[in-house]
């Protein structure tokens, strides 16, 4: 018998740009549902809405009945405007609405207990603005990440309303460290403070698990397959050394099949790879830590600009870093705004927003050879690659396009070999 026949339905809705957090959410749901009977956890990816009106309709329907809503990485105007009226309509009725790392209009809808970001800034918020490091041109996100970890500890010493502000910062920490453990704990934490079902209040929620902000990934490494020591990487390959820039969020979420295939193919072609990641939307800390003076070419697998991702583009800072690196810079794009089959079978190719974000902005930084190398499958699988992979159910995990990755590897090898020639 379904839970809703015995227990009242309790809907938790996660709204974000893409679907990389769907895996952790799906794996967390059985444990959450066992402890919170009647709980449903839904995740909706804004990148799907333009190509799939039904996906947007489902998101709107779930918002209408949501008890807890978390919105994150929603920056594009089309995505914000598509969902903003629904969030506003539900705001007063839901137990909590959490807007983090998103457009200002989304963040201002945050309502968590006594924290209402639509009210004028309180004394505590003014205090936090003084703590925030001044933004400098070309600065990285490392200082902000350290401050994000410090602020909840500071607020823990201040009683009263500041505890809801502390909960907002902790929610951001859980989301940014988006592993299975942290996504599960995020839901537990919000339920423990804000659920309208009194028997759920005060349940234990582990603190956010911390992972390196900057590090290295390889599928042969143990655990989460990450390290901070370059000596831990496989040393095989006498050919050129290739630096890879990757998104930390995909790695922590375990959505790495596309990264894994790229790494394997470079190694099979006799090259050594240094696959590095940085937290946030800025790849520079990873490049500076692991690639400077060590590589013959850099391949970005993020699909975004080097500094700013989909939120903004600091091309001047990117040019400064790439000039110091002084190697060929190649951009590769995983599709998020349409499925592989839509892209392969449609007459348009990349949509205007994809052409801008995935191709034009990286080219302004200095990237060349834009190559689609991966994407997600629709319900009917994908016939856009010669070696189509099976769809990963409703999770829609990233899948590689093997023949396009082979082409990417060969292009990069030729550029790296050319660089070594006098």
C-alpha positions as CSV (number, residue, x, y, z in Angstrom):
1,X,0.0,0.0,0.0
2,X,1.4,3.4,-0.9
3,X,2.4,5.7,1.9
4,X,-0.1,8.4,0.9
5,X,-3.0,6.0,1.7
6,X,-1.7,5.8,5.3
7,X,0.3,9.0,5.9
8,X,-0.3,12.5,4.7
9,X,1.8,13.4,1.7
10,X,4.8,15.7,2.3
11,X,6.5,17.1,-0.8
12,X,10.1,18.3,-0.9
13,X,11.0,20.0,-4.2
14,X,14.5,20.8,-5.4
15,X,14.8,23.2,-8.4
16,X,18.1,23.6,-10.1
17,X,19.8,24.2,-13.4
18,X,20.6,20.7,-14.4
19,X,20.1,17.1,-13.3
20,X,23.4,16.2,-11.7
21,X,21.9,16.2,-8.2
22,X,19.1,13.7,-9.3
23,X,21.4,10.7,-8.6
24,X,22.0,11.7,-4.9
25,X,18.4,12.6,-4.5
26,X,17.2,9.2,-5.9
27,X,19.6,7.3,-3.7
28,X,18.7,9.3,-0.6
29,X,14.9,8.9,-1.0
30,X,14.5,5.3,0.3
31,X,16.2,6.2,3.6
32,X,14.3,9.4,3.9
33,X,11.0,7.8,3.1
34,X,11.6,5.1,5.7
35,X,12.3,7.7,8.4
36,X,9.6,10.2,7.2
37,X,6.6,8.2,6.0
38,X,4.7,10.0,3.3
39,X,7.7,12.1,2.2
40,X,8.2,12.6,-1.6
41,X,11.4,14.1,-3.0
42,X,11.2,15.7,-6.4
43,X,14.0,17.3,-8.4
44,X,13.4,19.5,-11.5
45,X,16.0,20.7,-13.9
46,X,15.4,24.1,-15.5
47,X,17.7,23.3,-18.4
48,X,15.0,20.9,-19.7
49,X,12.1,23.4,-19.7
50,X,12.6,25.1,-23.1
51,X,12.7,21.8,-25.0
52,X,10.2,20.0,-22.8
53,X,7.1,22.0,-21.8
54,X,5.8,19.0,-19.9
55,X,8.8,19.1,-17.7
56,X,8.0,22.7,-16.8
57,X,4.4,21.9,-16.2
58,X,5.4,19.1,-13.8
59,X,7.7,21.5,-11.9
60,X,4.9,24.0,-11.6
61,X,2.5,21.3,-10.3
62,X,5.0,20.1,-7.7
63,X,5.6,23.6,-6.5
64,X,1.9,24.1,-6.0
65,X,1.8,21.2,-3.4
66,X,5.4,21.6,-2.0
67,X,6.0,21.8,1.7
68,X,9.7,22.5,1.4
69,X,11.3,24.1,-1.7
70,X,15.0,24.5,-2.4
71,X,16.0,26.6,-5.5
72,X,19.6,26.8,-6.6
73,X,21.8,27.7,-9.6
74,X,18.9,29.5,-11.4
75,X,20.5,32.5,-13.1
76,X,19.1,32.5,-16.7
77,X,16.3,35.0,-17.1
78,X,14.1,32.5,-19.0
79,X,14.3,30.0,-16.2
80,X,13.8,32.6,-13.4
81,X,10.7,34.1,-15.1
82,X,9.2,30.7,-15.9
83,X,9.0,29.7,-12.3
84,X,9.0,32.9,-10.3
85,X,5.2,33.4,-10.2
86,X,4.7,29.9,-9.0
87,X,7.3,30.3,-6.2
88,X,5.7,33.6,-5.1
89,X,2.2,32.0,-5.1
90,X,3.4,29.1,-2.9
91,X,5.7,31.1,-0.6
92,X,3.2,31.9,2.1
93,X,1.8,28.4,2.3
94,X,4.9,26.2,2.3
95,X,6.9,25.4,5.5
96,X,10.1,26.9,4.1
97,X,11.4,28.2,0.8
98,X,15.2,28.3,0.4
99,X,16.9,30.3,-2.4
100,X,20.6,29.8,-2.6
101,X,23.3,30.6,-5.3
102,X,20.7,32.0,-7.6
103,X,19.3,35.1,-9.2
104,X,18.5,37.8,-6.7
105,X,14.8,37.5,-7.3
106,X,15.0,33.8,-6.3
107,X,17.1,34.4,-3.3
108,X,14.9,37.2,-2.0
109,X,12.0,34.7,-1.8
110,X,13.8,32.9,1.0
111,X,11.5,32.2,3.9
112,X,12.8,30.1,6.8
113,X,11.2,30.6,10.1
114,X,12.0,34.1,11.2
115,X,14.2,34.7,8.2
116,X,12.4,36.6,5.5
117,X,14.7,38.0,2.9
118,X,11.9,40.2,1.5
119,X,12.1,42.3,4.7
120,X,14.7,45.1,5.1
121,X,18.1,43.8,6.2
122,X,18.4,43.2,10.0
123,X,21.3,44.1,12.2
124,X,22.7,40.6,11.8
125,X,22.6,40.9,8.0
126,X,24.4,44.2,8.2
127,X,27.0,42.5,10.4
128,X,27.5,39.7,7.8
129,X,27.9,42.3,5.0
130,X,30.9,43.7,6.9
131,X,32.3,40.2,7.1
132,X,32.0,39.5,3.4
133,X,35.3,40.0,1.6
134,X,35.4,42.8,-0.9
135,X,35.0,41.7,-4.5
136,X,38.1,42.3,-6.5
137,X,38.5,41.8,-10.3
138,X,40.0,38.4,-10.9
139,X,39.5,37.1,-7.4
140,X,38.6,33.5,-6.9
141,X,35.9,31.8,-4.9
142,X,38.3,30.3,-2.3
143,X,37.8,33.2,0.1
144,X,34.0,33.0,-0.2
145,X,34.1,29.2,0.5
146,X,36.1,29.7,3.6
147,X,33.8,32.4,4.8
148,X,30.8,30.2,4.1
149,X,32.2,27.6,6.5
150,X,33.0,30.3,9.1
151,X,29.7,32.2,9.2
152,X,27.5,29.3,10.6
153,X,30.0,28.9,13.4
154,X,29.8,32.7,14.2
155,X,26.0,32.7,14.0
156,X,25.8,29.7,16.3
157,X,27.0,32.0,19.1
158,X,24.2,34.5,18.5
159,X,20.8,33.4,19.9
160,X,17.4,34.1,18.5
161,X,16.5,35.0,14.9
162,X,20.1,34.5,13.7
163,X,19.6,30.8,13.9
164,X,17.4,30.8,10.8
165,X,20.1,32.8,9.0
166,X,22.6,30.2,10.1
167,X,20.2,27.5,8.7
168,X,20.3,29.3,5.3
169,X,24.1,29.3,5.2
170,X,24.2,25.6,6.3
171,X,21.7,24.8,3.5
172,X,24.2,26.3,1.1
173,X,27.0,24.2,2.5
174,X,25.0,21.0,2.1
175,X,24.1,21.9,-1.5
176,X,27.6,22.9,-2.6
177,X,28.9,19.6,-1.1
178,X,26.3,17.8,-3.1
179,X,27.2,14.1,-2.3
180,X,24.6,11.5,-1.5
181,X,25.3,12.1,2.2
182,X,24.9,15.9,2.0
183,X,21.7,15.9,-0.1
184,X,20.1,13.5,2.3
185,X,21.3,15.6,5.3
186,X,20.0,18.8,3.7
187,X,16.5,17.4,3.6
188,X,16.8,16.0,7.1
189,X,18.1,19.4,8.4
190,X,15.3,21.4,6.8
191,X,12.6,18.9,8.0
192,X,14.1,19.1,11.6
193,X,13.6,22.9,11.7
194,X,10.7,23.7,9.5
195,X,8.4,20.7,8.9
196,X,4.7,21.3,9.8
197,X,4.5,17.8,11.1
198,X,5.5,18.2,14.8
199,X,6.7,14.6,15.2
200,X,9.5,15.3,12.6
201,X,10.8,18.5,14.4
202,X,14.1,18.1,16.1
203,X,15.3,15.0,14.2
204,X,19.0,14.5,14.0
205,X,20.7,15.8,10.9
206,X,24.5,15.3,10.4
207,X,26.6,18.4,9.8
208,X,27.7,19.0,6.2
209,X,30.4,16.6,5.0
210,X,33.4,18.7,3.8
211,X,35.2,17.9,0.6
212,X,38.3,19.6,-1.0
213,X,37.4,22.8,-2.7
214,X,40.2,22.2,-5.2
215,X,41.5,18.7,-6.1
216,X,42.0,15.9,-8.6
217,X,39.6,13.2,-9.8
218,X,40.3,9.9,-11.3
219,X,38.0,6.8,-11.6
220,X,40.8,4.6,-10.3
221,X,41.1,6.5,-7.0
222,X,39.3,5.0,-4.0
223,X,36.2,6.4,-2.3
224,X,34.8,9.5,-4.0
225,X,37.7,9.1,-6.4
226,X,39.3,12.4,-5.4
227,X,42.6,13.4,-4.0
228,X,44.6,16.6,-3.4
229,X,48.0,15.0,-4.2
230,X,49.0,14.8,-7.8
231,X,51.3,11.9,-7.0
232,X,48.2,9.7,-6.4
233,X,47.3,9.9,-10.1
234,X,48.2,7.1,-12.5
235,X,51.6,7.8,-14.1
236,X,51.1,5.8,-17.3
237,X,51.5,7.5,-20.7
238,X,54.7,8.7,-22.3
239,X,52.9,11.1,-24.7
240,X,51.8,14.7,-24.0
241,X,50.3,15.6,-20.6
242,X,46.7,16.9,-20.8
243,X,45.0,19.0,-18.2
244,X,41.3,18.5,-17.7
245,X,39.0,21.1,-16.0
246,X,35.9,19.5,-14.5
247,X,32.9,20.5,-12.3
248,X,33.2,19.5,-8.7
249,X,29.4,19.2,-8.3
250,X,29.2,16.4,-10.9
251,X,32.1,14.5,-9.1
252,X,30.5,14.7,-5.7
253,X,27.2,13.7,-7.1
254,X,28.7,10.6,-8.8
255,X,27.5,11.8,-12.2
256,X,30.8,11.1,-13.9
257,X,30.4,8.6,-16.7
258,X,31.3,11.3,-19.3
259,X,34.4,12.4,-17.4
260,X,35.5,8.7,-16.9
261,X,35.3,8.0,-20.6
262,X,37.3,11.0,-21.6
263,X,40.0,10.1,-19.0
264,X,40.1,6.5,-20.2
265,X,40.4,7.5,-23.9
266,X,43.2,10.0,-23.4
267,X,45.1,7.3,-21.4
268,X,44.4,4.7,-24.0
269,X,46.0,7.0,-26.6
270,X,49.2,7.1,-24.6
271,X,48.7,10.5,-22.9
272,X,48.8,11.3,-19.2
273,X,45.9,13.3,-17.8
274,X,45.7,15.6,-14.8
275,X,41.9,15.9,-14.2
276,X,41.4,18.8,-11.8
277,X,38.3,20.4,-10.3
278,X,37.5,23.5,-8.3
279,X,34.4,24.4,-6.3
280,X,32.0,27.0,-7.5
281,X,32.0,28.4,-11.0
282,X,35.7,29.3,-11.2
283,X,38.3,26.9,-12.7
284,X,41.3,29.0,-12.0
285,X,42.2,27.6,-8.5
286,X,42.5,24.1,-10.1
287,X,44.6,25.3,-13.0
288,X,46.9,27.2,-10.7
289,X,47.3,24.3,-8.3
290,X,47.8,21.5,-10.7
291,X,48.3,22.6,-14.3
292,X,50.8,25.5,-14.4
293,X,54.0,24.3,-16.0
294,X,52.9,20.7,-16.1
295,X,50.6,20.3,-19.2
296,X,50.8,20.5,-23.0
297,X,47.1,21.3,-23.5
298,X,44.1,22.1,-21.4
299,X,40.6,20.7,-22.1
300,X,37.6,22.2,-20.3
301,X,34.9,19.6,-19.8
302,X,32.7,22.1,-17.9
303,X,30.8,23.4,-20.9
304,X,31.1,26.9,-19.5
305,X,33.3,29.9,-19.4
306,X,36.5,29.5,-17.4
307,X,35.5,32.1,-14.7
308,X,31.8,32.5,-13.9
309,X,30.1,29.4,-15.5
310,X,26.5,30.1,-16.4
311,X,26.2,33.0,-13.9
312,X,28.6,35.5,-15.3
313,X,31.7,35.7,-17.5
314,X,35.0,37.3,-16.4
315,X,36.9,36.9,-19.7
316,X,39.7,39.3,-18.6
317,X,40.5,37.1,-15.6
318,X,40.3,34.0,-17.9
319,X,42.7,35.5,-20.4
320,X,45.2,36.4,-17.7
321,X,45.2,32.9,-16.4
322,X,45.3,31.2,-19.8
323,X,48.1,33.6,-21.0
324,X,50.2,32.5,-18.0
325,X,49.4,28.8,-18.7
326,X,50.4,29.3,-22.4
327,X,49.1,26.0,-23.8
328,X,46.3,25.2,-26.3
329,X,42.9,25.6,-24.7
330,X,40.1,23.3,-26.0
331,X,36.4,23.5,-25.0
332,X,34.1,20.5,-24.8
333,X,30.4,20.7,-24.0
334,X,28.1,18.2,-22.2
335,X,24.5,18.9,-23.3
336,X,22.2,20.0,-20.5
337,X,19.6,22.1,-22.3
338,X,18.4,19.2,-24.6
339,X,18.8,15.5,-24.7
340,X,21.3,13.8,-27.0
341,X,18.5,12.5,-29.2
342,X,16.9,16.0,-29.5
343,X,20.3,17.4,-30.5
344,X,21.1,14.6,-33.0
345,X,17.7,14.4,-34.7
346,X,16.8,18.1,-34.6
347,X,17.6,20.5,-37.5
348,X,18.8,23.3,-35.3
349,X,21.8,21.7,-33.5
350,X,22.7,23.8,-30.5
351,X,20.0,26.2,-29.3
352,X,20.8,30.0,-29.2
353,X,21.3,29.9,-25.4
354,X,23.6,26.8,-25.8
355,X,25.6,28.5,-28.6
356,X,26.1,31.5,-26.4
357,X,26.9,29.8,-23.1
358,X,28.7,26.7,-24.3
359,X,30.5,28.1,-27.4
360,X,30.7,31.9,-27.6
361,X,31.6,32.7,-24.0
362,X,34.4,30.1,-23.9
363,X,35.7,31.4,-27.2
364,X,35.9,34.9,-25.8
365,X,38.2,33.4,-23.1
366,X,40.3,31.8,-25.8
367,X,38.9,28.3,-26.2
368,X,39.0,26.5,-29.6
369,X,37.6,23.4,-31.2
370,X,34.2,23.3,-29.5
371,X,33.1,19.7,-29.2
372,X,29.9,18.2,-27.9
373,X,31.1,15.1,-26.0
374,X,28.3,14.0,-23.7
375,X,24.7,14.6,-22.7
376,X,21.6,13.0,-21.1
377,X,19.2,10.6,-22.7
378,X,15.5,11.1,-23.1
379,X,12.9,8.4,-22.5
380,X,13.6,6.8,-25.9
381,X,17.4,6.6,-25.4
382,X,19.8,8.1,-27.8
383,X,20.5,7.4,-31.4
384,X,22.7,10.5,-31.8
385,X,25.9,8.5,-31.0
386,X,27.1,5.6,-33.0
387,X,27.5,3.7,-29.7
388,X,24.3,4.7,-28.0
389,X,24.1,4.0,-24.3
390,X,21.0,3.0,-22.3
391,X,19.0,5.7,-20.6
392,X,19.5,5.8,-16.8
393,X,15.8,5.8,-15.8
394,X,14.4,8.9,-14.4
395,X,17.8,10.0,-13.0
396,X,19.1,10.6,-16.6
397,X,22.7,10.4,-15.7
398,X,25.3,11.9,-18.0
399,X,26.4,9.6,-20.8
400,X,29.4,9.9,-23.1
401,X,29.4,10.0,-26.9
402,X,32.3,7.7,-27.6
403,X,33.1,8.6,-31.2
404,X,33.0,12.3,-30.5
405,X,35.3,11.8,-27.5
406,X,37.7,9.9,-29.8
407,X,37.7,12.9,-32.1
408,X,38.3,15.3,-29.1
409,X,41.2,13.2,-28.0
410,X,42.8,13.2,-31.4
411,X,42.4,16.9,-31.9
412,X,43.9,17.6,-28.5
413,X,46.8,15.1,-29.2
414,X,47.7,16.9,-32.4
415,X,47.7,20.3,-30.7
416,X,49.8,19.1,-27.8
417,X,52.3,17.4,-30.2
418,X,52.5,20.6,-32.3
419,X,53.2,22.7,-29.2
420,X,56.2,20.5,-28.4
421,X,57.7,21.0,-31.9
422,X,60.2,23.8,-32.4
